[in-house]
Every structure is written in C-alpha cells, then in structure tokens.
Amino acid sequence: MTPAGTGNPGAVTRALCDLRPSHSRRPPTCALAIDYKRKLDAVRRRVQNEQLGHRGRKDDPLYRARRVLLRGEERLDEKAAARLASLLALGDPDGEVAIAYRIKERLRDFYNTYDPAEARAMLEELQRHCVKRAMPPEVQKLGRTIRQWFDKICNFHMARVSNGPTESLNNLIKRIKRIGFGFRNFKNYRIRALLYAGKPNWRVLGSIVVQ
C-alpha cells in the first residue's frame, strides 16, 4: 500500500491484514483489529449449551441477553442494565459471560483511547489478565492472540485504521457463496458479490480484469 502522494511502492507505512497465519510476515507497522464481539458471543453460546443442553431459544436468559451484551455499556439505560444483570444471574451462574462482557468493554476502551502509550499499557494489563487459568477458555485464547499480535494491535493508534473493512468484505463474500451453495462460474460469483456490496458501475465493469 503506497502512501498518498509518495509514488514509492516501497514506502509502506501501514497495511490492512487479518490474524490468519498466512499474514504473519506483514510489515511491522500494520494494524490489526480484534473482533471482541465474536469472542463474547462464543462464550455466551458455550455457556448456554452447558447449562441447558441446547442452542439458544427465545425464552432462554442468555439468548434474550444476546443483543444487549453486544451493545456498548454507555448506551444502556438503567432499565436495560438491570435487565442484563438479571438475565446474567439466571443464565450465567459461574459468571463466565459476565467476565467476557467486561473484557469486551475494556477492549472498547482500548480502541477509544487516543494516547498510544496509555493504550499500550492498557492492552498489556488486559493480556496478562486474560491468560489467567481462572478465565474462560475463549478469553484465554484471546489473551494468547493479543500476546502474539501485540505490536500490530497497538499500531491501530498510529493511523487509527484497521483490517475491519477488509474483514467485513470477506464476510460478505463468504455469505454470498454460502447462500448460493457455491459458484462454478467466477464471473457470476463476482457480479453477485458486487450486487450485494452496493450499486456497481456497470460501464466500467467489463474493463476490470481479474488476474
């Protein structure tokens, strides 16, 4: 990725990449984003299965709390906060979901912090907390991920960009393929992805060559 106006392909200052092993040799200044909502939801679904022996149903406490858990704490009014607390008391006897919720909020604080040094100290403290044996297994795995990609996660505060848009597009394309039960014709697959992503410019579509 060439910085605007430099014209020098070697002057890479940041990159968008994900957490897959194939991206482990990215430039040292690339920025990575953590999908903390997915980690929280993974804990919720596991605890739900362990407590009730089935996936979430409309009357299950943790299933009813799924959307509130993903909402920012500052956006919860008094009534919503009380509802969340009561649902967690009913469906999360060991407090694992509540722990994951607090981790999620702490990661949000990390991304909302503008001081790079403060953010780095915050993430280091969180990483040490996550890998403790008392933590849920999903949180421990998150701690190991943070440790492995620590510098690249902190690099978010250098340019305040991340791989979020890339992950969003990847998710969209995979969803299209899943809904269509696969595509044998790449041209049709590409057009379907463009239609799902937004209104394509049909005048230039034919001039774009996929290598």
Backbone as ProteinMPNN parsed JSONL, in Angstrom:
{"seq_chain_A": "MTPAGTGNPGAVTRALCDLRPSHSRRPPTCALAIDYKRKLDAVRRRVQNEQLGHRGRKDDPLYRARRVLLRGEERLDEKAAARLASLLALGDPDGEVAIAYRIKERLRDFYNTYDPAEARAMLEELQRHCVKRAMPPEVQKLGRTIRQWFDKICNFHMARVSNGPTESLNNLIKRIKRIGFGFRNFKNYRIRALLYAGKPNWRVLGSIVVQ", "coords_chain_A": {"N_chain_A": [[0.852, -1.186, 0.0], [0.796, 2.061, -1.019], [1.696, 5.174, 0.372], [-0.282, 8.115, 0.084], [0.593, 10.303, -2.502], [3.331, 9.796, -2.449], [4.31, 8.039, -4.369], [6.023, 5.947, -4.206], [6.371, 2.616, -4.131], [7.708, 1.149, -2.198], [7.585, 2.51, 0.155], [5.98, 1.719, 2.534], [3.663, 2.417, 4.971], [1.532, 1.532, 6.451], [-0.728, -1.241, 6.727], [-3.516, -3.332, 5.836], [-4.523, -6.159, 7.417], [-5.286, -9.578, 8.417], [-5.759, -12.033, 11.091], [-4.833, -14.491, 10.295], [-2.508, -17.244, 9.82], [-1.105, -16.955, 7.388], [-0.614, -14.319, 7.134], [1.404, -13.56, 8.759], [3.812, -12.361, 8.234], [3.667, -9.64, 7.752], [4.279, -6.056, 7.23], [5.962, -4.356, 9.959], [4.46, -2.231, 10.852], [1.77, -2.624, 10.388], [-1.764, -2.59, 11.133], [-3.956, -4.277, 13.314], [-7.247, -5.481, 14.022], [-9.337, -6.517, 16.728], [-11.89, -8.85, 16.924], [-13.893, -8.494, 19.194], [-16.56, -8.804, 19.847], [-17.342, -11.205, 18.685], [-15.89, -13.014, 20.226], [-17.082, -12.691, 22.735], [-19.68, -13.573, 22.142], [-19.145, -16.221, 21.547], [-18.472, -17.273, 24.058], [-20.932, -16.899, 25.355], [-22.636, -18.647, 23.859], [-21.451, -21.136, 24.348], [-21.717, -21.408, 27.177], [-24.493, -21.325, 27.338], [-25.111, -23.754, 26.05], [-23.905, -25.576, 27.793], [-25.355, -25.183, 30.174], [-28.09, -25.615, 29.529], [-28.182, -27.532, 27.573], [-28.829, -27.206, 24.904], [-29.082, -25.202, 21.9], [-29.594, -21.593, 21.787], [-32.868, -20.52, 22.706], [-35.949, -18.695, 22.445], [-36.909, -18.093, 25.027], [-34.807, -18.497, 26.714], [-32.5, -17.262, 29.134], [-29.826, -16.302, 28.457], [-29.984, -16.209, 25.69], [-31.91, -14.269, 25.332], [-30.468, -12.141, 26.205], [-28.577, -11.638, 24.301], [-28.308, -9.529, 22.377], [-28.182, -7.256, 23.955], [-25.829, -7.702, 25.324], [-23.919, -7.196, 23.383], [-24.085, -4.532, 22.994], [-22.78, -1.246, 23.61], [-21.692, -0.365, 26.891], [-22.18, 2.222, 27.795], [-24.405, 2.93, 26.426], [-26.541, 1.733, 27.573], [-29.478, 2.181, 29.32], [-30.832, 2.705, 32.657], [-32.845, 0.798, 33.033], [-32.287, -1.13, 31.038], [-29.74, -1.97, 31.859], [-30.335, -3.131, 34.328], [-31.966, -5.213, 33.452], [-30.132, -6.738, 31.956], [-28.39, -7.533, 34.009], [-30.09, -9.166, 35.56], [-30.727, -11.208, 33.731], [-28.212, -12.344, 33.289], [-27.715, -13.289, 35.857], [-29.537, -15.353, 35.964], [-28.854, -17.059, 33.802], [-26.098, -17.405, 33.776], [-24.447, -18.796, 35.875], [-21.798, -19.183, 36.76], [-20.513, -16.894, 36.096], [-19.071, -16.555, 33.727], [-19.844, -15.436, 31.251], [-20.309, -12.848, 32.09], [-17.696, -12.079, 32.747], [-16.496, -12.159, 30.198], [-17.952, -10.135, 29.062], [-17.03, -7.873, 30.468], [-14.377, -7.907, 29.59], [-14.779, -7.354, 26.908], [-15.748, -4.711, 27.077], [-13.475, -3.485, 28.104], [-11.702, -3.76, 25.979], [-12.978, -2.123, 24.152], [-12.556, 0.299, 25.405], [-9.809, 0.423, 25.021], [-9.603, 0.791, 22.205], [-10.856, 3.23, 22.023], [-9.16, 4.966, 23.219], [-6.89, 7.673, 22.904], [-4.259, 8.191, 23.43], [-1.289, 6.723, 22.604], [0.647, 5.481, 24.316], [-0.734, 5.104, 26.713], [-2.75, 3.412, 25.767], [-1.253, 1.189, 25.022], [-0.246, 0.306, 27.509], [-2.657, -0.325, 28.713], [-3.567, -2.453, 27.103], [-1.567, -4.319, 27.561], [-1.9, -4.898, 30.274], [-4.468, -5.991, 30.143], [-3.995, -8.25, 28.575], [-2.376, -9.834, 30.262], [-4.245, -10.357, 32.212], [-6.157, -11.837, 30.821], [-4.978, -14.327, 30.23], [-4.943, -15.783, 32.546], [-5.533, -18.725, 34.482], [-8.029, -18.963, 35.606], [-9.762, -17.762, 33.906], [-12.356, -17.932, 31.338], [-12.086, -20.394, 28.664], [-12.229, -19.27, 26.059], [-11.556, -16.631, 26.53], [-8.955, -16.929, 27.466], [-7.763, -17.839, 25.12], [-8.078, -15.54, 23.584], [-6.346, -13.883, 25.013], [-3.887, -15.08, 24.387], [-3.838, -14.595, 21.66], [-3.695, -11.799, 21.64], [-1.183, -11.498, 22.806], [0.454, -12.634, 20.819], [0.067, -10.931, 18.645], [0.613, -8.413, 19.584], [2.07, -5.919, 19.104], [1.161, -5.209, 16.548], [-1.559, -4.899, 16.973], [-1.508, -2.717, 18.699], [-0.596, -0.841, 16.916], [-2.785, 0.264, 15.755], [-3.275, 2.722, 16.896], [-1.511, 4.398, 15.68], [-2.305, 5.188, 13.109], [-4.988, 4.942, 13.223], [-6.474, 3.137, 11.692], [-7.69, -0.052, 10.578], [-8.014, -3.624, 9.97], [-10.686, -3.952, 9.741], [-12.659, -3.094, 7.66], [-11.777, -4.793, 5.586], [-12.208, -7.35, 6.682], [-14.968, -7.224, 6.875], [-15.785, -7.157, 4.171], [-14.773, -9.653, 3.347], [-16.387, -11.333, 4.877], [-18.882, -10.751, 3.773], [-18.557, -11.724, 1.126], [-18.125, -14.464, 1.596], [-20.566, -15.106, 2.729], [-22.297, -14.744, 0.562], [-21.419, -16.808, -1.108], [-22.081, -19.011, 0.449], [-24.894, -18.807, 0.622], [-25.557, -19.15, -2.057], [-24.83, -21.78, -2.4], [-22.326, -22.282, -3.436], [-20.358, -21.387, -6.371], [-19.752, -22.148, -9.702], [-19.027, -20.658, -11.836], [-16.891, -18.063, -12.082], [-17.321, -15.448, -12.976], [-20.079, -14.987, -12.625], [-20.176, -15.239, -9.869], [-18.611, -13.057, -9.073], [-20.14, -10.888, -10.046], [-22.469, -11.219, -8.519], [-21.416, -10.719, -5.955], [-20.718, -8.017, -6.234], [-23.259, -6.898, -6.589], [-24.443, -7.441, -4.114], [-22.769, -5.956, -2.456], [-23.254, -3.324, -3.112], [-24.305, -0.689, -5.365], [-23.057, -1.399, -8.435], [-20.764, 0.052, -10.853], [-21.726, -0.266, -13.898], [-20.738, 0.51, -16.346], [-17.977, 0.428, -16.317], [-17.455, -2.103, -15.52], [-16.875, -4.224, -17.272], [-14.32, -3.615, -18.047], [-12.601, -4.214, -16.029], [-10.109, -6.345, -15.162], [-9.576, -9.471, -13.809], [-6.827, -10.813, -12.24]], "CA_chain_A": [[0.0, 0.0, 0.0], [1.659, 3.229, -1.15], [1.137, 6.379, 0.948], [-0.748, 9.074, -0.915], [1.488, 11.363, -2.913], [4.751, 9.46, -2.428], [4.664, 7.363, -5.607], [7.068, 4.973, -3.936], [5.744, 1.399, -3.626], [8.439, 0.595, -1.065], [7.385, 3.311, 1.363], [4.753, 1.249, 3.167], [3.547, 2.896, 6.341], [0.54, 0.756, 7.173], [-1.38, -2.242, 5.883], [-4.689, -3.962, 6.403], [-4.326, -7.602, 7.372], [-6.061, -10.278, 9.417], [-4.997, -12.808, 12.055], [-4.52, -15.817, 9.802], [-1.054, -17.478, 9.78], [-0.502, -16.531, 6.129], [-0.339, -12.889, 7.195], [2.289, -13.323, 9.896], [5.011, -11.639, 7.83], [3.294, -8.312, 7.287], [5.17, -5.011, 7.734], [5.82, -4.185, 11.406], [3.573, -1.132, 11.193], [0.379, -2.87, 10.027], [-2.68, -2.504, 12.266], [-4.924, -5.354, 13.369], [-8.399, -5.242, 14.885], [-9.828, -7.704, 17.419], [-13.345, -8.992, 16.877], [-14.227, -8.833, 20.578], [-17.97, -9.211, 19.93], [-17.423, -12.637, 18.363], [-15.376, -13.754, 21.378], [-18.125, -12.654, 23.762], [-20.786, -14.423, 21.714], [-18.699, -17.611, 21.656], [-18.631, -17.641, 25.469], [-22.369, -16.983, 25.631], [-23.201, -19.844, 23.239], [-20.942, -22.318, 25.058], [-22.359, -21.484, 28.486], [-25.89, -21.676, 27.059], [-25.157, -25.193, 25.762], [-23.55, -26.326, 29.002], [-26.39, -25.043, 31.188], [-29.407, -26.101, 29.112], [-28.053, -28.663, 26.677], [-29.312, -26.926, 23.544], [-28.814, -23.85, 21.416], [-30.478, -20.581, 22.345], [-34.272, -20.414, 22.355], [-36.423, -17.337, 22.74], [-37.155, -17.874, 26.452], [-33.582, -18.723, 27.483], [-31.952, -15.975, 29.608], [-28.662, -15.82, 27.695], [-30.417, -15.881, 24.33], [-32.609, -12.976, 25.425], [-29.486, -11.086, 26.512], [-27.507, -11.657, 23.301], [-28.121, -8.217, 21.742], [-27.789, -6.289, 24.99], [-24.423, -7.957, 25.631], [-23.067, -6.629, 22.341], [-24.234, -3.079, 22.986], [-21.858, -0.525, 24.485], [-22.233, -0.169, 28.242], [-22.647, 3.601, 27.972], [-25.684, 3.07, 25.713], [-27.582, 1.055, 28.341], [-30.109, 2.982, 30.368], [-30.94, 1.999, 33.937], [-33.718, -0.353, 32.86], [-31.575, -2.141, 30.249], [-28.654, -2.503, 32.686], [-30.949, -4.022, 35.316], [-32.422, -6.411, 32.718], [-28.952, -7.529, 31.652], [-27.896, -8.132, 35.253], [-30.996, -10.244, 35.969], [-30.588, -12.315, 32.78], [-26.934, -13.0, 33.57], [-27.868, -14.017, 37.119], [-30.311, -16.557, 35.691], [-28.265, -17.955, 32.815], [-24.627, -17.44, 33.837], [-24.173, -18.977, 37.317], [-20.365, -19.118, 37.069], [-20.012, -15.568, 35.757], [-18.161, -16.56, 32.58], [-20.315, -14.452, 30.273], [-20.082, -11.532, 32.693], [-16.26, -11.803, 32.595], [-16.261, -11.846, 28.783], [-18.563, -8.817, 28.819], [-16.11, -6.857, 30.992], [-13.229, -7.9, 28.679], [-15.241, -6.642, 25.706], [-15.8, -3.277, 27.375], [-12.102, -2.994, 28.262], [-11.141, -3.638, 24.629], [-13.578, -0.924, 23.57], [-11.81, 1.423, 25.987], [-8.507, 0.45, 24.354], [-9.744, 1.388, 20.874], [-11.324, 4.615, 22.153], [-8.091, 5.77, 23.817], [-6.118, 8.386, 21.885], [-2.847, 8.227, 23.82], [-0.712, 5.401, 22.284], [1.331, 4.886, 25.466], [-1.782, 4.652, 27.629], [-3.414, 2.27, 25.139], [-0.333, 0.044, 25.096], [-0.25, -0.172, 28.893], [-3.977, -0.902, 28.94], [-3.645, -3.749, 26.43], [-0.638, -5.229, 28.234], [-2.562, -5.322, 31.506], [-5.585, -6.849, 29.76], [-3.447, -9.521, 28.1], [-1.979, -10.608, 31.439], [-5.468, -10.76, 32.901], [-6.888, -12.816, 30.012], [-4.338, -15.65, 30.186], [-5.03, -16.451, 33.844], [-6.223, -20.013, 34.382], [-9.413, -18.836, 36.059], [-10.559, -17.159, 32.841], [-12.965, -18.866, 30.382], [-11.122, -20.79, 27.617], [-12.257, -18.318, 24.943], [-10.822, -15.432, 26.968], [-7.541, -17.301, 27.47], [-7.324, -17.848, 23.719], [-7.965, -14.133, 23.212], [-5.107, -13.389, 25.616], [-2.747, -15.582, 23.595], [-3.866, -13.863, 20.384], [-3.185, -10.451, 21.92], [0.266, -11.609, 23.029], [1.118, -12.928, 19.554], [-0.055, -9.813, 17.702], [0.534, -7.237, 20.456], [2.548, -4.69, 18.465], [0.304, -4.865, 15.41], [-2.824, -4.395, 17.525], [-1.229, -1.367, 19.211], [-0.362, 0.063, 15.793], [-4.038, 0.946, 15.422], [-3.233, 4.094, 17.404], [-0.622, 5.212, 14.857], [-3.051, 5.76, 11.981], [-6.402, 4.716, 13.518], [-7.107, 2.301, 10.673], [-7.563, -1.456, 10.92], [-8.463, -4.554, 8.941], [-12.142, -4.097, 9.875], [-13.35, -3.098, 6.361], [-11.4, -5.987, 4.838], [-12.929, -8.478, 7.268], [-16.383, -7.062, 6.528], [-15.952, -7.591, 2.782], [-14.565, -11.102, 3.309], [-17.58, -11.958, 5.441], [-19.939, -10.592, 2.778], [-18.306, -12.627, 0.001], [-18.344, -15.829, 2.062], [-22.008, -15.284, 2.915], [-22.878, -14.899, -0.779], [-21.079, -18.156, -1.584], [-22.849, -19.973, 1.239], [-26.302, -18.716, 0.218], [-25.669, -19.688, -3.409], [-24.336, -23.154, -2.405], [-21.143, -22.329, -4.28], [-20.461, -20.896, -7.751], [-18.761, -22.739, -10.613], [-18.653, -19.612, -12.779], [-16.366, -16.949, -11.289], [-17.928, -14.199, -13.438], [-21.365, -14.849, -11.926], [-19.847, -15.041, -8.45], [-18.128, -11.68, -8.942], [-21.268, -9.974, -10.235], [-23.337, -11.344, -7.342], [-20.761, -10.014, -4.851], [-20.846, -6.575, -6.477], [-24.652, -6.53, -6.367], [-24.679, -7.459, -2.677], [-21.965, -4.921, -1.805], [-23.772, -1.991, -3.43], [-24.62, -0.472, -6.771], [-21.812, -1.363, -9.22], [-20.695, 0.899, -12.047], [-21.775, -1.239, -14.985], [-19.995, 0.998, -17.522], [-16.543, 0.06, -16.229], [-17.347, -3.459, -15.002], [-16.228, -5.079, -18.257], [-12.907, -3.253, -18.254], [-11.811, -4.667, -14.891], [-9.583, -7.674, -15.425], [-9.141, -10.186, -12.596], [-5.607, -11.575, -12.503]], "C_chain_A": [[0.888, 1.237, 0.0], [1.01, 4.446, -0.52], [0.798, 7.387, -0.129], [0.325, 10.112, -1.207], [2.949, 10.988, -2.949], [5.194, 8.844, -3.742], [5.729, 6.308, -5.432], [6.45, 3.709, -3.353], [6.446, 0.814, -2.415], [8.199, 1.33, 0.235], [6.071, 2.939, 2.022], [4.721, 1.725, 4.609], [2.503, 2.137, 7.123], [-0.098, -0.217, 6.191], [-2.599, -2.76, 6.603], [-4.493, -5.467, 6.303], [-5.134, -8.249, 8.487], [-5.154, -11.166, 10.251], [-4.678, -14.215, 11.563], [-3.004, -15.995, 9.684], [-0.391, -16.969, 8.512], [-0.137, -15.054, 6.127], [0.664, -12.552, 8.286], [3.537, -12.536, 9.527], [4.673, -10.29, 7.232], [4.286, -7.277, 7.813], [4.929, -4.754, 9.215], [4.877, -3.076, 11.799], [2.129, -1.386, 10.797], [-0.481, -2.893, 11.292], [-3.715, -3.603, 12.18], [-6.043, -4.98, 14.321], [-8.854, -6.561, 15.491], [-11.352, -7.722, 17.338], [-13.824, -9.439, 18.255], [-15.688, -9.258, 20.727], [-18.125, -10.703, 19.648], [-16.936, -13.474, 19.528], [-16.436, -13.816, 22.477], [-19.266, -13.595, 23.395], [-20.417, -15.897, 21.783], [-18.828, -18.108, 23.09], [-20.11, -17.825, 25.798], [-22.969, -18.279, 25.085], [-22.722, -21.116, 23.951], [-21.628, -22.487, 26.402], [-23.829, -21.876, 28.338], [-26.019, -23.192, 26.843], [-24.87, -26.022, 27.001], [-24.664, -26.298, 30.036], [-27.697, -25.726, 30.799], [-29.352, -27.251, 28.115], [-28.599, -28.448, 25.286], [-28.927, -25.504, 23.162], [-29.872, -22.89, 21.941], [-31.901, -20.636, 21.806], [-34.825, -19.128, 22.941], [-36.645, -17.069, 24.221], [-35.924, -18.093, 27.317], [-32.946, -17.394, 27.877], [-30.796, -15.442, 28.759], [-29.03, -15.485, 26.256], [-31.128, -14.537, 24.319], [-31.623, -11.825, 25.658], [-28.475, -10.879, 25.39], [-27.257, -10.291, 22.685], [-27.679, -7.165, 22.75], [-26.318, -6.458, 25.336], [-23.495, -7.284, 24.626], [-23.147, -5.11, 22.278], [-23.224, -2.444, 23.938], [-22.488, -0.219, 25.83], [-22.798, 1.23, 28.432], [-23.996, 3.839, 27.288], [-26.834, 2.387, 26.442], [-28.17, 2.014, 29.366], [-30.264, 2.121, 31.619], [-31.778, 0.725, 33.807], [-33.006, -1.478, 32.106], [-30.45, -2.772, 31.062], [-29.193, -3.479, 33.73], [-31.429, -5.318, 34.658], [-31.248, -7.318, 32.396], [-28.434, -8.241, 32.898], [-28.775, -9.307, 35.684], [-30.886, -11.444, 35.037], [-29.284, -13.072, 32.992], [-27.004, -13.802, 34.872], [-28.604, -15.335, 36.913], [-29.554, -17.555, 34.809], [-26.769, -18.144, 32.897], [-24.183, -17.616, 35.285], [-22.699, -18.852, 37.695], [-19.73, -17.788, 36.673], [-19.087, -15.513, 34.563], [-18.562, -15.534, 31.522], [-20.086, -13.042, 30.792], [-18.612, -11.127, 32.572], [-15.957, -11.392, 31.155], [-16.844, -10.479, 28.428], [-17.633, -7.701, 29.293], [-14.858, -6.761, 30.11], [-13.58, -7.116, 27.418], [-15.251, -5.14, 25.929], [-14.394, -2.689, 27.528], [-11.417, -2.844, 26.905], [-11.729, -2.429, 23.909], [-12.878, 0.322, 24.112], [-10.442, 1.567, 25.317], [-8.613, 1.15, 23.004], [-10.204, 2.838, 20.938], [-10.272, 5.539, 22.761], [-7.244, 6.415, 22.72], [-4.631, 8.472, 22.215], [-2.23, 6.848, 23.562], [-0.05, 4.728, 23.478], [0.321, 4.339, 26.472], [-2.493, 3.412, 27.079], [-2.542, 1.024, 25.241], [-0.305, -0.547, 26.498], [-1.569, -0.863, 29.224], [-4.079, -2.302, 28.332], [-2.724, -4.77, 27.09], [-1.251, -5.769, 29.523], [-3.707, -6.293, 31.199], [-5.098, -8.228, 29.311], [-3.036, -10.408, 29.277], [-3.193, -11.137, 32.188], [-6.164, -11.904, 32.151], [-6.292, -14.211, 30.091], [-4.342, -16.359, 31.534], [-5.879, -17.715, 33.718], [-7.69, -19.931, 34.8], [-10.334, -18.283, 34.979], [-11.222, -18.249, 31.973], [-11.99, -19.193, 29.258], [-11.09, -19.832, 26.431], [-11.477, -17.053, 25.279], [-9.326, -15.726, 27.022], [-6.981, -17.318, 26.053], [-7.169, -16.424, 23.203], [-6.678, -13.532, 23.764], [-3.878, -13.833, 24.841], [-2.673, -14.877, 22.235], [-3.308, -12.463, 20.561], [-1.671, -10.484, 22.095], [1.012, -11.805, 21.713], [1.151, -11.714, 18.635], [-0.034, -8.455, 18.415], [0.915, -5.942, 19.732], [1.629, -4.254, 17.328], [-1.054, -4.364, 15.865], [-2.631, -2.969, 18.032], [-1.018, -0.366, 18.085], [-1.637, 0.746, 15.309], [-3.971, 2.422, 15.808], [-2.236, 4.97, 16.647], [-1.394, 5.901, 13.734], [-4.555, 5.659, 12.166], [-7.122, 4.098, 12.325], [-6.87, 0.843, 11.074], [-8.001, -2.312, 9.749], [-9.967, -4.765, 8.99], [-12.881, -4.101, 8.543], [-13.038, -4.334, 5.522], [-12.148, -7.213, 5.349], [-14.412, -8.423, 6.923], [-16.656, -7.535, 5.105], [-15.755, -9.098, 2.642], [-15.794, -11.844, 3.809], [-18.739, -11.895, 4.449], [-19.777, -11.598, 1.639], [-18.552, -14.087, 0.4], [-19.835, -16.107, 2.248], [-22.726, -15.489, 1.583], [-22.631, -16.312, -1.298], [-21.893, -19.208, -0.849], [-24.324, -19.989, 0.825], [-26.513, -19.347, -1.162], [-25.219, -21.136, -3.531], [-23.159, -23.323, -3.374], [-21.412, -21.834, -5.69], [-19.378, -21.565, -8.588], [-18.244, -21.707, -11.611], [-18.195, -18.388, -11.986], [-16.997, -15.618, -11.692], [-19.263, -13.959, -12.742], [-21.158, -14.572, -10.44], [-19.442, -13.587, -8.196], [-19.273, -10.674, -9.073], [-22.212, -10.021, -9.038], [-22.746, -10.612, -6.138], [-20.89, -8.505, -5.006], [-22.272, -6.096, -6.221], [-24.98, -6.482, -4.871], [-23.974, -6.291, -1.991], [-22.501, -3.52, -2.049], [-24.032, -1.877, -4.914], [-23.329, -0.391, -7.586], [-21.909, -0.407, -10.399], [-20.599, -0.02, -13.267], [-20.966, -0.788, -16.201], [-18.542, 0.571, -17.505], [-16.365, -1.396, -15.805], [-16.595, -4.364, -15.963], [-14.758, -4.799, -18.459], [-11.999, -3.703, -17.12], [-11.401, -6.103, -15.112], [-9.079, -8.282, -14.125], [-7.941, -11.044, -12.935], [-5.641, -12.91, -11.744]], "O_chain_A": [[1.661, 1.436, 0.938], [-0.141, 4.741, -0.841], [1.503, 7.501, -1.132], [0.892, 10.719, -0.298], [3.76, 11.777, -3.434], [6.314, 9.082, -4.195], [6.285, 5.821, -6.416], [6.039, 3.714, -2.193], [5.836, 0.049, -1.668], [8.563, 0.84, 1.303], [5.145, 3.749, 2.067], [5.647, 1.465, 5.377], [2.573, 2.095, 8.351], [-0.015, -0.037, 4.976], [-2.712, -2.648, 7.824], [-4.314, -5.993, 5.204], [-5.611, -7.566, 9.393], [-3.93, -11.08, 10.148], [-4.282, -15.06, 12.367], [-2.285, -15.02, 9.471], [0.778, -16.585, 8.548], [0.564, -14.585, 5.231], [0.771, -11.397, 8.697], [4.257, -12.083, 10.417], [5.336, -9.845, 6.295], [5.052, -7.567, 8.732], [3.804, -4.916, 9.688], [4.515, -2.972, 12.971], [1.317, -0.463, 10.856], [0.011, -3.179, 12.383], [-4.289, -3.846, 11.119], [-5.832, -4.261, 15.298], [-8.768, -7.606, 14.846], [-12.014, -6.731, 17.645], [-14.124, -10.614, 18.464], [-16.016, -10.003, 21.651], [-18.929, -11.384, 20.284], [-17.499, -14.533, 19.803], [-16.659, -14.868, 23.076], [-19.761, -14.333, 24.247], [-21.276, -16.738, 22.05], [-19.248, -19.243, 23.316], [-20.489, -18.799, 26.448], [-23.736, -18.942, 25.784], [-23.493, -22.057, 24.135], [-22.073, -23.584, 26.738], [-24.345, -22.67, 29.125], [-26.921, -23.829, 27.386], [-25.511, -27.047, 27.235], [-24.896, -27.3, 30.712], [-28.345, -26.349, 31.64], [-30.375, -27.879, 27.841], [-28.814, -29.413, 24.553], [-28.502, -24.711, 24.003], [-30.904, -23.306, 22.467], [-32.115, -20.781, 20.602], [-34.222, -18.542, 23.84], [-36.577, -15.915, 24.641], [-35.983, -17.897, 28.531], [-32.857, -16.487, 27.049], [-30.787, -14.269, 28.384], [-28.45, -14.574, 25.664], [-30.957, -13.752, 23.385], [-31.921, -10.673, 25.34], [-27.596, -10.026, 25.513], [-26.101, -9.918, 22.485], [-26.886, -6.282, 22.424], [-25.629, -5.476, 25.61], [-22.401, -6.849, 24.986], [-22.358, -4.474, 21.58], [-22.86, -3.038, 24.952], [-23.662, 0.142, 25.912], [-23.783, 1.411, 29.147], [-24.653, 4.846, 27.551], [-27.977, 2.448, 25.989], [-27.446, 2.588, 30.18], [-29.873, 0.953, 31.633], [-31.453, -0.301, 34.403], [-33.107, -2.643, 32.489], [-30.225, -3.979, 30.969], [-28.591, -4.521, 33.987], [-31.311, -6.395, 35.243], [-31.348, -8.536, 32.543], [-28.08, -9.419, 32.843], [-28.259, -10.334, 36.125], [-30.944, -12.585, 35.497], [-29.25, -14.298, 32.887], [-26.412, -14.877, 34.97], [-28.332, -16.318, 37.601], [-29.611, -18.761, 35.047], [-26.212, -18.961, 32.164], [-23.607, -16.698, 35.87], [-22.377, -18.462, 38.818], [-18.536, -17.582, 36.891], [-18.377, -14.523, 34.387], [-17.707, -14.845, 30.965], [-19.715, -12.146, 30.034], [-18.311, -9.959, 32.322], [-15.256, -10.409, 30.914], [-16.295, -9.758, 27.596], [-17.465, -6.697, 28.601], [-14.333, -5.667, 29.9], [-12.782, -6.319, 26.924], [-14.812, -4.379, 25.067], [-14.144, -1.548, 27.138], [-10.641, -1.91, 26.7], [-11.031, -1.78, 23.13], [-12.636, 1.279, 23.376], [-9.972, 2.679, 25.075], [-7.794, 2.015, 22.693], [-9.967, 3.6, 20.001], [-10.465, 6.754, 22.812], [-6.921, 5.771, 21.722], [-3.829, 8.8, 21.341], [-2.605, 5.886, 24.232], [-0.176, 3.514, 23.64], [0.498, 3.248, 27.014], [-2.801, 2.481, 27.823], [-3.039, -0.068, 25.515], [-0.338, -1.767, 26.659], [-1.589, -1.87, 29.932], [-4.606, -3.222, 28.957], [-3.061, -5.951, 27.171], [-1.133, -6.957, 29.824], [-3.894, -7.287, 31.9], [-5.714, -9.245, 29.629], [-3.322, -11.605, 29.28], [-3.164, -12.24, 32.732], [-6.695, -12.826, 32.771], [-7.031, -15.193, 30.025], [-3.783, -17.45, 31.645], [-6.83, -17.759, 32.937], [-8.5, -20.757, 34.379], [-11.556, -18.33, 35.122], [-10.705, -19.362, 31.883], [-11.146, -18.362, 28.922], [-10.026, -19.606, 25.855], [-10.817, -16.475, 24.416], [-8.514, -14.872, 26.665], [-5.861, -16.866, 25.814], [-6.229, -16.131, 22.464], [-5.997, -12.769, 23.079], [-2.938, -13.059, 24.658], [-1.587, -14.599, 21.727], [-2.534, -11.99, 19.728], [-0.962, -9.61, 21.596], [2.075, -11.219, 21.506], [2.135, -11.488, 17.931], [-0.59, -7.475, 17.919], [0.152, -4.976, 19.751], [1.352, -3.065, 17.168], [-1.643, -3.497, 15.219], [-3.489, -2.111, 17.821], [-1.236, 0.831, 18.273], [-1.574, 1.702, 14.537], [-4.545, 3.272, 15.127], [-2.122, 6.161, 16.937], [-1.156, 7.074, 13.447], [-5.321, 6.213, 11.376], [-8.241, 4.488, 11.993], [-5.944, 0.549, 11.83], [-8.319, -1.803, 8.675], [-10.477, -5.676, 8.339], [-13.665, -5.017, 8.294], [-13.911, -4.863, 4.834], [-12.657, -8.014, 4.566], [-15.04, -9.458, 6.703], [-17.641, -8.231, 4.856], [-16.489, -9.752, 1.901], [-16.195, -12.858, 3.237], [-19.489, -12.859, 4.299], [-20.742, -12.246, 1.236], [-19.124, -14.855, -0.374], [-20.309, -17.207, 1.961], [-23.645, -16.302, 1.482], [-23.529, -16.938, -1.861], [-22.343, -20.183, -1.449], [-24.927, -21.054, 0.693], [-27.529, -19.999, -1.403], [-25.215, -21.685, -4.633], [-23.015, -24.352, -4.034], [-22.551, -21.855, -6.156], [-18.206, -21.546, -8.213], [-17.155, -21.86, -12.165], [-18.996, -17.749, -11.303], [-17.19, -14.747, -10.843], [-19.543, -12.84, -12.313], [-21.874, -13.773, -9.837], [-19.88, -12.971, -7.225], [-19.36, -9.722, -8.297], [-22.702, -8.983, -8.591], [-23.472, -9.962, -5.385], [-21.14, -7.794, -4.033], [-22.47, -5.002, -5.692], [-25.703, -5.595, -4.416], [-24.513, -5.703, -1.053], [-22.225, -2.613, -1.264], [-23.982, -2.872, -5.637], [-22.578, 0.575, -7.451], [-23.0, -0.098, -10.879], [-19.517, -0.491, -13.617], [-20.55, -1.623, -17.005], [-17.938, 0.372, -18.559], [-15.235, -1.878, -15.737], [-15.773, -5.177, -15.54], [-14.026, -5.64, -18.98], [-10.777, -3.595, -17.218], [-12.252, -6.984, -15.235], [-8.259, -7.687, -13.426], [-8.015, -11.905, -13.812], [-4.699, -13.697, -11.836]]}, "name": "protein", "num_of_chains": 1, "seq": "MTPAGTGNPGAVTRALCDLRPSHSRRPPTCALAIDYKRKLDAVRRRVQNEQLGHRGRKDDPLYRARRVLLRGEERLDEKAAARLASLLALGDPDGEVAIAYRIKERLRDFYNTYDPAEARAMLEELQRHCVKRAMPPEVQKLGRTIRQWFDKICNFHMARVSNGPTESLNNLIKRIKRIGFGFRNFKNYRIRALLYAGKPNWRVLGSIVVQ"}
